[in-house]
Amino acid sequence: MYSITLIPGDGIGPEVTDSACRIIEATGVNVRWDRFEHVGHAGVQKYGQPVPDELIQSIQTNGLCLKGPVTTPIGKGFRSVNVFLRQKLDLFVNLRPCKCLPNITTPFKDVDIVIFRENTEGLYSGIESYDERLEIADSIARITRKGSRRILDYAFKWVIANRRKSLTAVHKANVLKLSTGLFLNEAKIISRDFPDVWFNHFIVDNMAMQLVLKPEVFDCIVTTNLFGDILSDLCAGLVGGLGVVPGANLGDRLAVFEAVHGSAPDIAGTSTANPTALIRSASLLLHHIGEIQASKQIEWAVHQVYEEGESLTPDVGGNASTEQMTDQIVHMIHQAPTVFRD
């Protein structure tokens, strides 16, 4: 039995989290959930802080967490729970696979891109100051050699282990010569240790243009925190939006798997939320712990449900409820119990 910390989140979080838990149960993988309801605004109300100490201790003990979306106040209030967890737990890799599913209307049909985003430093380091006399706000984009090397090393090794072909480093070294220049230089140095990986690099603005012109030519992308945040959402848009794209935050020992979309409070409780993103994040979790067959069964079942197209939520062109879509994915998992046996 696996012990996994569970954060249902708020808004549509509890609905899609329930779906993901049902999907894992359908695979037969035995999980004991260590559940934390009061996170974010609910955590502030109950504990006086958005992330209770007991939650951090649970993740450190279990090593694994499945997390639903948590609302982040804009411009005021508490700090992003996502950013806090990534930095507190040193989850330096943000992994976001963006792959096309059937029956989703997009301009592209063959997108299969994996983004590796450095997760703990850069412009999101949280080093900010405000000079009231001059009315100047400063934010420091701190990039370190250590931080750059470990995300780059992870990305190159992942490409090899998963039999991918190429890795593209994205930067702005023509202007930010010291910060992202450091990142680019380390990428070039580390690439020499991986001659079987075809390596290249792009300036971030050019990369954004290339991704909306010919995304099918790109395989894996590694970049700094801010650029990764933006490009991963761009790539999600190429394959149907944030509602279908999974995410993982990985460190040396700890891992938090989450949907990359927001909490969508406007549709909370309407049973119209698409559970695909968190279900696919659950698949990443199972793959991470070595439950490869269960992970592949989930991916196969999701693909089948989209291919049939009869049990999709409104955001992807259907009229099914969250529960109906989940029911059909569970059904498909039960239909293919031996598909992925070695």
Disulfide bonds with the S-S distance in Angstrom:
none
